[in-house]
Amino acid sequence: MTTVTPLNSLREEEQIMSTLLDLLRQEQHLLVTAEIEALPAITTRKTALVTQMTLLSAQRHRSLGKSGFPAEEAGMDAWIAASGAAREESASLWSALLQHTREAKELNRVNGMLINKQMGHTQGALQALSPKGANFYSPGGMSTSLPRSRGFLAG
């Protein structure tokens, strides 16, 4: 049975974060080229990777706590300083993970802006196609208002 150390989690986290970065770059390419059909699959994969990252981070925090260090991100520096022979690898992985996390946050921010821009274009196209003042569907796909018909009065 392998002992779980912060280094074990760190290796996996860095590998998954690299995969997530590649996926965010793919998402950005799809958004820029308006190839929106492939986006749901990307979103599903992103969600799975983020879930894995969350679990690994929690595992690393538990491992830090069991090793006598603060069970949080701040505990990593102290653990690395005390990690002896693994110090260089740990420091390198931790630095890479932090850098990749910053890159992922920025890519995600830009991708969010691209999504909003795409939604704006779509909304504009829908408004151009619909009668003036008629909004038939909300951004979530729900009906917002129906065209009113004039009632028939018999008199």
PyMOL commands that set and color helices and strands:
alter all, ss='L'
color gray80, all
select helices_A, chain A and resi 6-32+36-66+75-81+84-129
alter helices_A, ss='H'
color red, helices_A
deselect
rebuild
show_as cartoon
